[in-house]
């Protein structure tokens, strides 16, 4: 049964697992089947996954449109936490960071229209934009909050110093960093900062682009615009190292918990300090079947130590998710 947690810094009760909809947008994931995506969203809601996270850049509006149609068909809007983002601009042909007030105001209206709603529960700045004064961005977000068009403010991919600057004007309810068994860079700075300041972490990349699903083999090919073609984890010699880690972790999960690596990866994540919700990316209803087995158990300190030992022995050349970052904008004067 789904577990829930109440955010200390906002009037929001969120499920421990949320649905991430980057892949549903199609862009960088080889396209999308809209009818299947809507069925997936409905299946997630039926399982208690009542937080849906999207963004305008996911399919350049397509993901938001699909989410909007799915929620309009499903109803029960008041029981669903709807999260989207802002601050990326693709109008010039490439993607760049842009959190200027006029851009945010336009993005909000576009998102409300695509999502077929009059309020967004969690509105997040997708990437920090050093080309815009953070105070201007923050004041714009605070105005949106006071107007009732958004309920709470979040950030994604922000450093502690950047969160400090934004939170001096507007309260930050959540941070959305990349975090999973293989990508743990935030443990040095972002995670402790969020714990100290009661900022709930809504993490993305729980299965590390499918690596931790346990369903990937060495002969897997990535075609078209699939972002994994540019992910160093999926290139030799690292790919073999990560697959070896998955095999060992799967063996540990089976012997210790009668679970599989996919369950272990999610349980490990939501057991970490500061994590309120782990986003689960799914494109088909059957991909949500492992969710129920994540709950009703937890990891001990000894379990955590054994997981760390397995990772140290198998992944000798680890690499983070830095390849996904969009270009920095021009710093402001």
N, C-alpha and C positions, 0 to 999 in steps of 0.2 A: 504493500500500500504506500502511496506517495507520502513523503515527509514534507512538511512546510516549516517555514521560519519567518518571523516578522523582522523587518529591517528596523534597526534602532533609530535611524536618521530620517525615516519617512513612514507615512501611514500606508505601508504596503506589506502584505503577507504573500510571500513568494514560495513556489515549489522548489525543492532541492534540485530538480531536473527541469530545464526549460528547453524549448524547441528552437534551435538555430536554423535560419532559413537562407543562408548564403547559397547553398547548393540549389535550393528550390528556384532561385532567380535564374539559374542556367549559365550565366556568364562565368567563365573559368572552370566550369564543371561539365562541359560537353552538352549544354542544352537542358531543357526541362520538359516534362509532361505535365501540363497544367491540371488536368483532371486527377492524375495520380497525386500531385502535390496537394490538392485540396483534400483528397481522401486521407493523406498523411497527416495533415493539420487536424482534421476531425478525429483521427485515431489517437493522436497525441492528447487532445483535449479529453477524450473519453478515458484515457489512462491517468488523468489527473495532472497532466503537464499543462498547467494553466498560465504559463508565461511563454509568450511567443516573441522572439527577438528577430528583428529584420533591419534593413537599412536601404536608403534610396539607391545606393550604388550597386546593390545586389541585383544584377540584371538591368541596371539603369531604370529602376522603377518597377520592373516586372515582379520581383519578389513581394514588394509592398502591395501591388495590385492583387496578386494571388492570395496573400494573407487577408486583404480586405474582403475579397469575395468569399473566402472560406469562413470568416467570422460572421459575415452577413447571413450566410446560409445556416450557420450553427446556432446563432443567437447567444444568450447568456453573457452578453458583453460585460456586464457588471461583475462577473466572476472571473474575468480573464485579465491578466496583466499584459498589456501591449507595450512593447519596447521597440523603439526605432532610433535612428541616429541622424546626425547632420554634420556638415563641415567638410565634405568632399565635393569638388566641382569637376565635372567632366565636359563642360560646355565647349572647351577649346580643343577637343579631340583626344587629349590625354587626361589623366586623373591628377588633380592637385589638391592640396589642403586649402580650404577657404572657410574660415569661421567669422567672416565679416558680418556685421549685423544684418545688412540687407540680404546677404546670402542665406543666413539662418532663417530669417522671416519668410523668404520665398520657399525654402525647403520645408518649413513647418506646414505652410498652406498646402503645398504639393503632397506631403505625406498624409495630412488629414483627409485630403480628397481621395488619394489612392487607397487608404486604409478604411475609408467609409466610416469615419468616426469623428466626434467633435472634441475628443480629449485623448492625448497620448499619456499613458501612465508613467513611462520612464523615457526621457528624451536625453540621448547621449551624444556628446561630441566624439566623432568617430576617430579622429587623429588630432593631436595638438597642432595648432597652426601658429607658428612663431612670427608669421607675417602680419598677424592681427593682434592688437593689444588685448591681452586676456581680460582686462577690465571691461572692454567693450563687449566681448563675447559674453562675459558673465552677466553684465547688466541686461543684455538682450534676453538671456535665459531667464533671469529673474522677472523681467516684464512678462514673459510667456507664462511663467508659473503663477504670477498674480492675476493674469487674465483668465486662468482656468483652462487654457489650451494644453498645458502639460501639468502633470501632478508632481513629478520629481525629476531632478537633474542627475545625470550620470556622465562619466567620461570613459573613454576607451583608449588604451595604449598610452596613457599619460604616466609621466614620472612623478615621484613624490613632490619634487620642486614645482612642477607644473600644476599639480593638484592644489598645492599651497596657494599659488597665485590665483587660481580660479575660485577657490573656496573662501578667499578673503571677501568676495562680493556675493556669491550665491552658494547655498549649502549643497554639497555633493552627497547624494545618497548611495551611489554605487560606482564601482570601477570595473571595467571589463578588460582584463589583460589575457594574453594567451597563457595557458597553464595546463599541463598534463604530465604524466609520468616521465616523458622524454624532454619536456621543455619547462625548466624550473627556474629560469633566471629571475623571476619576480620574488623568489624567496629571499633574495639579498636586500631588497629595498621596498618594492611596491607592497608586497604582502604585509610586512611588519607595519608599514605606514597605515595601511587600511585598517588593520587590527587596532592600532593605537587611536585612530580617529573615528572609529565606528562607521567605516565605509564598507558596505557589503560588496564582496567580489562576485560578480556574475561572469564566470570564466568562459572563454571560448577555446575551441580546439581540443576538447576532452579526449578524443580518440586519435589526435594527431594526424588529421587528414586520412583516417582509415587504418593507419598502421596498427593501432591498438584494438581493432575490431577482432583480430585473430583470423580474418578471412582473406588476408593478402599473402600471395606467394611470390617467389623470386622471379617467376616468368611473367608477372603482371606488367602489361603495357599501358601507357597513358597517352592518349591521342587528343587531337584537336587543340582546344584552348585550355585543357586540364592543367591547373596550376602546379600539379605535382611533377610536371616535366621540368620545372625550374626549381624544385625544392631539393636542396642538397641531401636531404635524408633519403630520397628515393633514387639516388645515383650511387654507383659503385665507388669505393668499397663500403660506404656507410650503410647502404640498403641491407646488405647481408648482416651487418652488425645489429641493426634494429630488428630485423626478422628473427635473429637468434635470441635477442632479448624477449621478444614476444613469445617465442616458444617456451623459454624458461619460466616466464611469468605465468603462462597458461598452465604449465605443469604445477607450479606452486599453488595457483588458485584452485585447481582440481583436487589436489591432495589435501590442502588445508581447509577449504571452504565448500568443496563440491560445487564450485562455480567455474566460470571461464575467465579468460583474460579481459574480456570486454566488461564484465561485471567488476572485476578487480580494479580496472582503470577508473571507473566512475566512483566506486566506493572510496578508493584512495583519495580521489579529488574532493569529494564532499566532506571527507573527514579532516581536511586540512584547515588550519586556523584561518578565519576570515572569509572562507568560501561560503556563500549563501546559496548560489545556484550554479550548476554546471550545465552549459548549453550542449545539447545533443543534436547533431545535424542528421536529419533523415530525409529521404526522398520518396520512400515507399512505406506503407503501413507495416509491412513485415519487419522492417529495420528497427521498429520500436519494441518488438517482442522481448528483448532482454531487459527492459526497464524494470519490470516488477522484481527481478532477482537482485537488484541493487540494494534493496531495503531489508531491514530485519537483522542485520549483522554489522559488525564494524571491525576495524583493524587495531590490533594491539601494538605497543611499542616494538615488540619483538618481530611482528609481521612487517612493520615499516622498515626495520633494520634489514630483514631478509630481502625485501624488495630492493633496497639501496645496494645491497651486496650483489644481487643479480645484475643490476644495471652497470655497476662498476666493472664487473667481469666481462660483460658482453659488448657494451658500447664504449669502445676505446677512443673514438674520435667524435664526440657529440657535437651537435650544432643546433642553434636555436631557430626561431621563426623569423629572423630579421629580413629574409628575402621578400616577405609580404608587405613591407612598409612602403607606402607611396612616397614620392619625392617630397622633400621639405619645400615649403613655400619660402619666398624671399623674406628674411627677417625685417621687421618694421624698424624705422629709424628711432 
